[in-house]
Amino acid sequence: MTSHPSNHDVEPIKVMIIGDSISHGREGDFTWRYRIWQWFHSSNIPMTFVGPYQGTVPPEDPSPPRPPPLASDPADPPRFPRSDGGYAHGVSEEFLSNAVHFAAGGRQAAQAKHFVAEQVAALQPDLCLVQLGFNDLAWGDRSPAGLLASMKYLIDEARSAGPDVKFAVADVPQCAPYIGREDLPVITGAYNSLLEEVIPEWSSEMSPIALVRFCEVYSFATASYDGLHPNALGEYQLARAFSRALVESFSLGHKSLSVPRDIPPRPLPAPENIRASPTPAGIVVTWSPVYGAFGYDIRARVSPSASSSHWTVHQFAPAQRYDTTNCVPGQEWEYQVRSRAGTKVQSDEWSSSAFAVADPKTLPGPRNVVTHPTSTGFVLRWDPPLSKKHRNCMSEEDHNDEDDKIDRYGVYWSDCAIPGPIPPYVLGVRALEAEVKGLLPGHHYTVAVDTWTAVGGGPPTCARAVTPGLGTPLPPVRVRAVALDEITVRLTWMGDAAAAGYEIWIQEASSSRKDSEDIFSDKTPEGPANESRRLLCNVPASSEHVVSEAGTESLQPSSRLGKQILTGLLPSVWVFEFAVTAYNGDLNSKISEWVVPSPPPPLLLPGHEETDTGPLTLGEDCSINIELEILSSCACLACRLRETAETMVFAVKPL
């Protein structure tokens, strides 16, 4: 196969691109398919694309929250690959008239091998450009040998329909680290080495195969928008890898594609026409779609007041709709939206604000939710929400108010070792108990349960987090309380690997401590009234970055170091003492030793140390308000799940 630049009468080469989402592209992408098309044309190589699909992956359609699926619900029917998305502005009209391909997001070589013979028989390509394999290694068989067998099967099937078809087969690129898949770089390298060895054996004179060194030229750190899929630079790099193989192996063209030095950034303005409206399920926010956006960041807060003005919710929406279903009647919420294209590209500005006053008709979450760890998961049970109006009506045939009738409960769980806006796993049940299996032993999981009626799902009830595979944690040790100022304490401790979370307790300090010197003022505060100890707050276990002997960095569960800043401790920190307990679901450690605050080191006297968890503020009514920042390392699953961070109040009356 040799190019003839001066011969315009030669039959165009029919090229079929077989790939996954890397080749399919998202709406607003140029795609590497366009860049290789440009190279063919600049090299004066007559060609035409063939394939069953036309465009890129379009954006998701906006839709309201779906009820959590029951185990008895039928599975969603398989969807034909969505491929009606558009390309970047500026793509040639000539390309658009022939932008067909055989690439689909999520596709594995193990799947494509069953369809390729039909496509080759129908379209008779001369050349197949094959980019597959990542999904096999990441989500499929996960075996280099298995992927190699699937690739050989695919080539044999294509040859059965076109004995003289030629192939350019790409190896698999490395990607950014995936939490829980620290083996991925290793098995990717193993597959690429195997593929390089067998390509000469698979190749024949009638049907030659060229190796495309995708992994060698592609840098996920700078050439991807999410650690894997190519951005504008990556599209050029992948097209360059294919063009180099075509030049070197098939004498197509005289030189490979050149990557430009200056590549314009993706245009991504902030959304417009943002609207917020109350609904029976809470509040719905909509806006005009932004072309080329893969999704949208949303930030929200209860309308600013003198006591709180920071954004408490940070979430992601795949389409131009966002639902807040964990809100209090009469509460006014403010929203802003930002366009996003992967993890590295977003609009420079946020949208204008939209406001709405919530008036939800949903039911509260169930009461008395109890979790218990098992070897590979957890079991949990609960009681239905109780009130005269809101009661469990599943078996009451005479109940007429369908809005109050409970249809199901949603059980949600999330691995604390996975950072970022990862949707929690969900299970729908109609009983008052559930069991979840197949989790990673030693990892900490947050758990929540909500109630669903015909109106929708209500605010969830957060259960105690669990650590599958481990039992009752040991009591925390090395508990220390350092006074940062007159009303603020920093509490630290060392915990146990089994601990999924901790509870901080407060009680009246001993009389000898109350008589100790107050280093912040000349006045000794009056001691509080005598009362029993109280639970102050709950602190989830954290995770930490761990570097393996091979140098691979991952996020692993870690309960060893705990910390929390407590502020607003009126009338003074010196009238209190503190202790910590650890828990793993319903398994409780013994209480730690009680400690009293110690004076701060001199460097801490001017101000406070920052904390990931957010301060606990004790107001004039002596209530402790915990404002949880969603997606922070200690955010409860209810916040991650229901996209709100409603203030919770723990009453701590003067002792």
C-alpha positions in Angstrom: 0.0 0.0 0.0 1.8 3.1 -1.3 0.6 6.7 -1.7 0.5 8.3 -5.1 0.2 12.1 -4.5 0.0 12.9 -8.2 -2.6 10.3 -9.1 -6.0 11.7 -8.4 -7.7 8.8 -10.2 -6.7 6.1 -7.7 -9.4 4.4 -5.6 -9.6 6.0 -2.2 -8.3 3.8 0.7 -11.2 2.8 2.9 -10.2 3.2 6.5 -12.2 1.9 9.5 -11.2 3.1 13.0 -12.1 0.5 15.7 -11.8 1.9 19.2 -13.3 2.8 22.5 -14.0 6.2 24.1 -10.4 7.4 23.4 -11.4 7.2 19.7 -15.0 8.0 20.0 -14.6 11.4 21.7 -17.0 13.7 23.5 -19.1 16.5 22.1 -16.9 19.5 21.4 -13.7 17.4 20.8 -11.8 17.5 17.5 -10.9 13.8 18.1 -7.7 12.2 16.9 -9.8 10.8 14.0 -10.0 14.3 12.7 -6.3 14.9 13.1 -5.4 11.7 11.2 -7.9 12.7 8.5 -6.0 16.0 8.2 -2.8 14.1 7.9 -4.2 11.9 5.1 -5.3 14.9 3.2 -2.1 16.9 3.7 -0.2 13.9 2.5 -2.3 13.7 -0.6 -3.5 10.2 0.3 -7.0 9.5 -1.2 -9.0 7.9 1.6 -12.5 7.7 3.0 -13.7 6.5 6.4 -16.1 3.7 6.8 -18.1 2.6 9.9 -21.5 2.4 11.4 -21.3 5.5 13.7 -21.1 9.1 12.8 -20.4 11.5 15.7 -19.1 11.8 19.2 -20.7 10.9 22.6 -23.4 13.5 23.2 -24.1 15.1 26.7 -26.3 13.3 29.1 -30.0 14.2 29.0 -31.2 16.1 32.2 -33.5 13.9 34.4 -34.8 13.9 37.9 -33.3 11.5 40.5 -34.2 7.9 40.0 -35.4 5.7 42.8 -32.7 3.3 44.0 -33.1 0.0 42.1 -34.5 -3.1 43.8 -32.7 -6.4 43.4 -35.9 -7.7 41.7 -36.0 -4.8 39.2 -35.1 -5.9 35.6 -31.8 -4.6 34.4 -31.8 -1.6 32.1 -31.8 -2.7 28.5 -28.5 -2.4 26.7 -28.3 0.9 24.8 -27.0 1.3 21.3 -23.9 3.5 21.5 -24.9 7.1 21.6 -23.0 8.7 18.8 -24.9 11.8 17.7 -22.7 14.3 19.5 -21.0 17.2 17.6 -17.4 18.0 17.0 -15.4 21.1 17.9 -16.2 24.3 16.1 -13.8 24.7 13.2 -13.8 21.1 12.1 -13.8 20.8 8.3 -17.2 20.4 6.6 -15.5 17.8 4.3 -14.6 15.7 7.4 -18.1 16.1 8.8 -19.5 14.6 5.6 -17.4 11.4 6.2 -16.8 11.3 10.0 -17.9 7.7 10.3 -16.1 5.2 12.5 -16.5 2.0 14.6 -15.6 3.3 18.1 -17.8 3.3 21.1 -17.2 4.5 24.7 -16.6 1.7 27.1 -16.0 -0.9 24.5 -13.6 -3.8 25.1 -11.7 -5.8 22.6 -13.5 -8.8 24.2 -16.8 -7.2 22.9 -15.6 -5.7 19.6 -14.3 -9.1 18.4 -17.8 -10.4 18.1 -19.0 -7.5 15.8 -16.0 -6.8 13.6 -16.6 -9.5 11.0 -20.1 -8.2 10.3 -18.7 -4.6 9.8 -15.8 -5.7 7.6 -18.1 -7.8 5.5 -20.5 -4.9 5.0 -18.1 -2.1 4.5 -15.0 -3.8 3.1 -12.3 -1.6 4.6 -8.7 -1.7 3.2 -7.2 -0.6 6.5 -8.3 -1.0 10.1 -6.8 1.4 12.7 -7.4 -0.4 16.0 -7.3 1.4 19.4 -8.7 -0.9 22.1 -7.6 -2.6 25.3 -7.8 -0.1 28.2 -11.3 -1.2 29.2 -10.3 -4.9 29.1 -7.5 -4.2 31.5 -9.3 -1.8 33.8 -12.8 -3.2 34.0 -12.9 -6.5 32.0 -10.8 -9.6 32.2 -7.9 -7.6 33.6 -5.5 -10.1 32.1 -2.8 -9.2 29.6 -3.0 -12.7 28.2 -6.8 -12.4 28.0 -6.6 -9.1 26.2 -4.0 -10.5 23.8 -6.3 -13.4 23.0 -9.2 -11.1 22.3 -7.1 -9.0 20.0 -6.0 -12.0 18.0 -9.6 -13.2 17.8 -10.7 -9.7 16.5 -8.0 -9.8 13.8 -8.9 -13.4 12.8 -12.6 -12.4 12.6 -11.9 -9.4 10.5 -9.7 -11.5 8.2 -12.5 -14.0 7.8 -14.6 -11.3 6.1 -11.6 -9.5 4.4 -8.6 -11.7 4.0 -6.4 -8.9 2.7 -7.4 -6.2 5.2 -4.4 -4.4 6.8 -4.1 -3.4 10.4 -2.4 -0.8 12.5 -2.9 -1.9 16.1 -2.1 0.5 19.0 -0.8 -0.6 22.4 -2.6 0.6 25.5 -1.6 4.0 27.1 -0.7 4.4 30.7 -3.2 6.6 32.7 -3.2 8.5 35.9 -3.3 6.3 39.1 -6.6 4.7 39.9 -7.4 4.2 43.5 -7.7 0.4 44.1 -6.0 -0.5 40.8 -2.4 0.0 41.6 -1.7 -3.1 39.4 -3.0 -1.3 36.2 0.4 0.3 35.2 2.0 -3.1 35.6 -0.5 -5.2 33.6 -0.6 -2.4 30.9 3.1 -2.6 30.5 3.0 -6.4 30.4 0.3 -6.4 27.6 2.2 -3.8 25.6 5.3 -6.0 25.7 3.4 -9.1 24.7 1.7 -7.3 21.8 5.1 -6.1 20.5 6.3 -9.7 20.5 3.4 -11.2 18.7 2.7 -8.6 16.0 5.4 -10.0 13.7 3.9 -13.5 14.2 0.3 -12.4 13.5 1.3 -10.3 10.4 1.2 -11.9 7.0 2.1 -10.8 3.5 -1.5 -10.6 2.4 -2.7 -9.0 5.7 0.2 -7.1 7.3 -0.1 -5.7 10.9 1.8 -2.6 12.1 2.4 -1.8 15.8 1.3 1.7 16.8 3.3 2.9 19.8 0.5 4.9 21.4 2.0 4.5 24.9 5.4 5.8 23.9 4.2 9.2 22.5 1.2 9.9 24.8 1.6 11.7 28.1 -1.6 11.5 30.3 -0.2 14.2 32.6 -0.4 16.9 29.9 -2.3 15.4 27.0 -5.4 14.2 28.7 -8.4 16.0 30.2 -9.0 13.4 33.0 -5.9 11.3 33.2 -6.8 9.0 30.3 -8.8 10.6 27.5 -6.9 12.8 25.1 -7.3 16.6 25.1 -6.5 18.7 22.1 -2.8 17.9 22.5 -3.4 14.2 23.1 -5.5 14.0 19.9 -2.4 15.2 18.0 -0.2 12.7 19.8 -2.4 9.7 19.1 -2.8 10.7 15.4 1.0 11.1 15.2 1.5 7.6 16.6 -0.8 6.1 13.9 0.7 8.2 11.1 4.2 7.1 12.1 3.2 3.5 11.9 1.6 4.0 8.5 4.6 5.7 7.1 7.1 3.2 8.5 5.2 0.0 7.8 3.0 0.7 4.8 4.8 3.6 3.1 1.7 5.7 3.4 2.8 9.3 3.2 6.4 10.6 3.5 6.5 11.9 7.1 4.4 11.5 10.2 2.1 14.1 11.6 3.7 17.1 13.3 2.3 18.3 16.7 1.8 22.1 16.7 3.6 24.0 19.4 0.6 26.3 20.2 -2.8 24.6 20.6 -5.7 26.9 21.5 -7.5 26.1 24.8 -10.9 24.6 24.7 -13.5 27.4 24.7 -15.8 26.9 27.8 -17.9 29.8 29.0 -19.9 29.8 32.2 -23.5 28.7 31.9 -26.3 31.2 31.4 -30.0 31.3 32.3 -29.7 29.6 35.6 -33.0 29.0 37.3 -33.9 27.5 40.7 -37.4 26.4 41.6 -39.0 24.6 44.6 -40.5 21.1 43.9 -42.2 18.5 46.1 -38.8 16.7 46.3 -36.8 19.8 47.2 -35.3 22.3 44.7 -34.4 21.8 41.1 -31.8 24.0 39.3 -31.6 24.2 35.5 -29.5 26.2 33.1 -28.8 26.5 29.3 -26.3 23.8 28.1 -22.8 24.8 27.2 -21.5 23.3 24.0 -18.4 21.2 24.6 -19.0 20.8 28.4 -18.8 17.3 29.7 -20.7 18.3 32.9 -21.1 21.1 35.4 -19.8 22.0 38.8 -22.4 23.3 41.2 -21.9 25.2 44.4 -24.7 26.0 46.8 -25.4 27.3 50.2 -28.2 28.4 52.5 -28.6 32.1 51.7 -25.8 34.0 53.3 -26.3 35.3 56.8 -24.2 37.1 59.4 -23.2 33.7 60.8 -22.4 31.8 57.6 -21.6 32.9 54.1 -19.3 30.2 52.7 -20.3 27.7 50.0 -21.2 24.4 51.8 -22.0 22.2 48.7 -19.7 21.3 45.9 -21.1 18.7 43.4 -20.9 17.7 39.8 -23.9 17.3 37.4 -23.5 15.4 34.0 -26.3 17.5 32.5 -27.9 20.9 32.8 -30.0 19.9 35.9 -29.2 19.6 39.6 -31.6 18.5 42.4 -31.3 19.3 46.0 -33.4 16.8 48.0 -32.0 17.3 51.5 -33.4 20.6 52.5 -35.5 22.1 55.3 -38.9 23.8 54.6 -38.6 27.5 54.4 -34.9 27.4 53.8 -33.6 29.7 51.0 -30.8 28.3 48.9 -28.4 30.0 46.5 -26.7 28.3 43.6 -24.0 29.0 41.0 -22.8 26.8 38.2 -19.5 26.4 36.3 -18.9 24.5 33.0 -16.4 21.5 33.1 -14.7 19.4 30.6 -12.8 16.7 32.5 -10.8 17.2 35.7 -8.5 19.8 34.3 -10.7 22.2 32.2 -13.4 24.4 33.6 -14.9 27.8 32.8 -13.0 30.7 34.3 -16.0 32.2 35.9 -19.1 30.9 37.8 -22.6 31.7 36.6 -24.8 34.4 38.2 -26.7 33.2 41.3 -30.2 31.7 41.4 -32.3 31.5 44.6 -35.2 29.3 45.7 -37.0 28.7 49.0 -37.4 24.9 49.7 -40.8 23.4 50.4 -40.2 19.6 50.3 -42.9 17.0 50.8 -40.6 14.1 51.2 -40.3 11.9 54.3 -37.3 12.0 56.6 -34.8 9.2 56.7 -35.4 6.1 58.9 -34.7 6.1 62.6 -32.2 4.0 64.6 -30.0 2.9 61.8 -27.5 0.3 63.0 -24.6 -1.0 61.0 -22.5 -4.1 61.8 -19.3 -5.1 59.9 -19.0 -8.6 58.3 -15.9 -10.2 56.7 -16.6 -8.6 53.3 -19.3 -6.0 53.9 -21.9 -5.0 56.5 -25.4 -5.7 57.6 -27.8 -2.9 58.7 -31.2 -2.5 60.1 -33.5 0.4 60.9 -36.9 1.6 62.1 -39.3 3.5 59.8 -39.7 7.3 60.2 -42.4 8.0 62.8 -45.0 10.7 63.0 -48.7 11.0 62.7 -48.5 12.1 59.1 -45.3 10.2 58.1 -45.5 6.6 59.1 -44.6 3.3 57.4 -47.6 2.5 55.2 -46.3 -0.3 53.1 -48.9 -2.8 54.5 -51.8 -0.3 55.2 -54.3 -0.7 52.4 -56.6 1.9 53.8 -54.0 4.7 53.6 -55.2 7.3 51.0 -52.3 9.7 50.9 -50.0 8.3 48.3 -47.4 11.0 48.9 -46.9 9.6 52.5 -46.7 6.0 51.5 -43.2 4.6 51.7 -42.3 2.8 48.4 -38.7 1.8 49.4 -35.6 2.7 51.2 -32.3 3.5 49.6 -29.1 2.2 51.1 -25.9 4.0 50.1 -22.3 3.3 50.8 -19.0 4.8 49.7 -15.3 3.9 50.2 -13.6 6.6 52.2 -10.3 5.8 50.4 -11.7 7.1 47.1 -11.5 10.9 47.0 -13.5 13.3 44.9 -17.1 13.4 43.6 -17.5 9.6 43.2 -21.2 8.6 43.3 -22.0 6.2 46.1 -23.2 2.7 45.5 -26.9 2.3 46.0 -29.3 -0.5 46.8 -33.1 -0.3 47.0 -35.0 -2.4 49.6 -38.5 -2.6 50.9 -37.6 -4.4 54.1 -36.2 -2.8 57.3 -32.8 -4.5 56.9 -30.2 -5.1 54.2 -26.8 -6.8 53.7 -24.0 -5.5 51.4 -21.2 -7.9 50.4 -18.1 -7.8 48.2 -16.4 -4.8 49.8 -12.7 -4.4 50.5 -11.7 -5.6 53.9 -9.9 -3.0 56.0 -11.4 -0.1 54.0 -13.7 2.4 55.8 -17.2 2.8 54.3 -19.7 5.5 55.1 -23.3 4.4 55.1 -26.6 6.2 54.8 -30.3 5.3 54.3 -33.1 7.4 52.9 -36.9 7.0 52.4 -38.6 7.1 49.1 -42.2 7.9 48.3 -44.1 8.8 45.1 -42.7 12.3 45.6 -39.1 11.2 45.7 -36.3 10.6 48.2 -36.0 12.5 51.4 -33.0 13.5 53.5 -30.9 10.5 54.4 -30.0 9.2 57.8 -26.3 8.8 58.3 -25.4 5.5 59.9 -22.1 4.7 61.6 -19.3 4.0 59.2 -18.0 0.4 59.0 -14.6 -1.3 58.4 -15.4 -4.8 56.8 -13.1 -7.6 57.9 -12.2 -6.1 61.2 -13.8 -6.3 64.6 -14.0 -4.1 67.7 -11.4 -1.3 67.6 -9.0 -0.6 70.4 -9.5 2.5 72.5 -7.7 5.6 71.2 -4.4 6.4 72.9 -2.2 9.5 73.2 -5.2 11.8 73.4 -4.1 15.4 73.7 -6.0 18.6 74.0 -4.3 21.9 73.3 -6.0 25.2 74.0 -5.7 27.5 71.0 -7.5 30.4 72.7 -10.0 31.0 75.5 -12.8 29.0 73.7 -11.0 26.7 71.2 -9.3 23.3 71.7 -7.4 21.2 69.2 -7.9 17.5 70.1 -5.6 14.8 68.7 -5.3 11.1 69.2 -3.9 7.8 67.8 -6.5 5.3 66.8 -6.8 1.7 65.5 -7.0 0.3 62.0 -10.5 -1.2 62.8 -11.9 2.2 63.7 -14.3 3.6 61.0 -14.9 6.7 63.1 -14.6 8.3 66.5 -16.8 10.0 69.0 -15.6 12.9 71.1 -17.0 13.2 74.7 -17.0 16.2 77.0 -17.7 16.5 80.7 -17.0 18.8 83.6 -13.4 19.0 84.5 -12.2 18.0 87.9 -12.3 20.6 90.7 -8.6 20.9 90.8 -8.5 21.7 87.1 -11.1 24.4 87.5 -8.9 26.2 90.0 -5.9 26.2 87.7 -4.4 29.3 86.2 -6.2 30.9 83.2 -3.3 31.9 80.8 -5.6 34.0 78.5 -7.0 36.4 81.0 -6.7 37.6 84.6 -10.2 36.5 85.4 -10.9 32.9 86.4 -14.1 31.7 84.7 -17.0 30.3 86.8 -17.4 26.6 86.6 -20.4 25.1 84.9 -23.3 23.4 86.6 -22.7 19.7 87.5 -24.0 17.4 84.7 -23.0 14.0 83.3 -20.8 13.6 80.3 -22.2 14.2 76.8 -21.3 13.1 73.3 -19.9 16.2 71.6 -19.4 15.1 68.0 -18.6 12.3 65.5 -15.4 12.3 63.5 -15.1 9.9 60.6 -11.8 8.0 60.1 -9.5 9.5 57.5 -7.3 8.1 54.7 -3.7 8.8 53.8 -1.4 8.6 50.9 0.8 5.5 50.9 3.8 4.9 48.6 4.5 1.2 47.9 7.9 -0.4 47.6 7.4 -0.1 43.8 6.9 3.6 44.1 3.2 3.5 43.3 1.2 6.1 45.2 -2.3 5.2 46.4 -4.8 6.4 48.9 -5.3 3.9 51.7 -7.6 3.8 54.8 -5.8 5.2 57.9 -7.3 5.5 61.3 -4.0 6.0 63.1 -4.1 9.8 63.5 -7.2 11.7 64.4 -7.7 15.4 65.0 -10.5 17.9 65.5 -10.7 21.5 66.4 -13.5 22.4 68.8 -14.4 26.0 69.2 -17.1 28.1 71.0 -16.5 26.2 74.2 -18.2 28.7 76.5 -17.6 30.0 79.1 -14.0 28.7 78.8 -12.0 25.6 77.7 -10.7 25.3 81.2 -13.9 24.1 82.7 -14.0 21.0 80.4 -12.2 17.8 79.9 -12.3 15.5 76.8 -12.2 11.8 75.9 -12.5 9.8 72.6 -14.1 6.4 71.7 -13.6 4.5 68.5 -16.3 2.5 66.7 -16.7 0.1 63.8 -20.4 0.1 63.1 -22.1 -1.0 66.3 -18.8 -2.3 67.8 -17.5 0.3 70.3 -14.2 0.6 72.0 -13.7 1.4 75.6 -13.4 5.1 76.3 -9.9 6.7 76.3 -8.4 8.5 79.2 -9.9 11.9 80.0 -7.6 14.8 79.2 -7.7 18.5 80.1 -6.5 21.3 77.8 -2.8 22.2 78.0 -1.4 25.6 77.1 -0.5 26.0 73.5 3.0 26.2 72.1 4.1 29.8 71.6 3.7 29.5 67.8 0.1 28.6 68.1 -0.9 31.6 70.3 -1.5 34.1 67.5 -4.1 32.0 65.7 -5.6 28.6 64.8 -4.2 25.7 62.8 -6.3 24.9 59.7 -8.2 21.7 59.7 -9.8 19.6 57.0 -13.0 18.9 59.0 -14.2 22.5 59.6 -14.7 24.1 63.0 -17.3 23.2 65.5 -18.9 26.5 66.6 -20.6 26.8 70.0 -23.1 29.7 69.9 -24.6 31.8 72.6 -27.2 29.1 73.3 -24.4 26.7 74.0 -25.3 24.5 70.9 -22.5 23.1 68.8 -23.1 23.6 65.0 -21.1 21.3 62.7 -20.8 22.8 59.2 -19.6 19.9 57.0 -17.9 20.8 53.7 -19.0 18.3 51.1 -16.2 16.3 49.6 -13.8 17.2 52.3 -11.9 14.3 53.8 -14.4 13.8 56.6 -17.6 14.7 54.8 -20.4 12.4 55.8 -22.1 10.3 53.1 -25.3 12.2 53.5 -23.6 15.3 52.3 -21.9 13.5 49.4 -25.1 11.7 48.6 -27.8 14.3 48.9 -25.6 17.3 47.7 -26.3 19.5 50.7 -24.5 20.3 53.9 -27.3 21.2 56.3 -26.2 22.3 59.7 -26.5 19.7 62.4 -26.8 20.7 66.0 -25.5 18.9 69.1 -26.9 20.5 72.2 -24.2 21.0 74.9 -25.7 22.8 77.9 -23.6 24.3 80.5 -22.3 21.7 82.9 
